[in-house]
């Protein structure tokens, strides 16, 4: 089964896309062609989108699905009249919440992504810059300035997790790849050990690591099964020796990894359990 899905908004469409993706993820047997449609903020654009819906219906043999966060009633009316299964993601919540709060909603689009807290915005920008400047162990002398330092073998998910923590939580995150030099020495660098309490290990199943490394350097010793097993084994031994909490990232999304780390940062004992 194949269905065309439109994520529609008067503004960026980030909310419609995020919520829509979450809902669609529950239907793994259906193939979705996902179309991102931001800034549908005029009646002309709404009519044009309705025409695209008709074309999708003719092509697929079934009406498309539309996820929206439209607050303009005129534009919403045009789309609702089109050949689609229409899901307004705000309407089920805004009015009940308005009644509970005793105030009417503003019905202004784009507010969920507006810079309403300049200090937090500045903090996140600073954290992103820090993560980029301290990626891949380039500045171990700055680990002491980090909120979080992620350590792990190459391709275990350190960089994307650091950027996610910076973008979404404003955490100054650095990462250290455990290298051949570390393995030859048999221990982590002193800068990492001195940052203990803010250091978290990322590990991964050897089979998954091999598959990821094969995509990067197919047929190399770096991607061999034996190398992957040895790297993981030795890294875990280092984590255990220094009491560094470690998380297996094999079946975890970046969002899940970040949530475990965030909970550990807030935990008195730094546990990621």
Secondary structure as GFF3:
##gff-version 3
##sequence-region A 1 273
A	DSSP	beta_strand	2	8	.	.	.	ID=ss1
A	DSSP	alpha_helix	14	24	.	.	.	ID=ss2
A	DSSP	beta_strand	31	37	.	.	.	ID=ss3
A	DSSP	alpha_helix	43	60	.	.	.	ID=ss4
A	DSSP	beta_strand	64	68	.	.	.	ID=ss5
A	DSSP	alpha_helix	73	80	.	.	.	ID=ss6
A	DSSP	beta_strand	84	88	.	.	.	ID=ss7
A	DSSP	alpha_helix	91	101	.	.	.	ID=ss8
A	DSSP	three_ten_helix	111	113	.	.	.	ID=ss9
A	DSSP	alpha_helix	118	133	.	.	.	ID=ss10
A	DSSP	three_ten_helix	135	137	.	.	.	ID=ss11
A	DSSP	three_ten_helix	140	145	.	.	.	ID=ss12
A	DSSP	beta_strand	148	152	.	.	.	ID=ss13
A	DSSP	alpha_helix	158	169	.	.	.	ID=ss14
A	DSSP	beta_strand	173	177	.	.	.	ID=ss15
A	DSSP	alpha_helix	180	185	.	.	.	ID=ss16
A	DSSP	alpha_helix	190	194	.	.	.	ID=ss17
A	DSSP	beta_strand	199	203	.	.	.	ID=ss18
A	DSSP	alpha_helix	206	216	.	.	.	ID=ss19
A	DSSP	three_ten_helix	221	223	.	.	.	ID=ss20
A	DSSP	alpha_helix	225	241	.	.	.	ID=ss21
A	DSSP	beta_strand	246	248	.	.	.	ID=ss22
A	DSSP	alpha_helix	254	266	.	.	.	ID=ss23
###
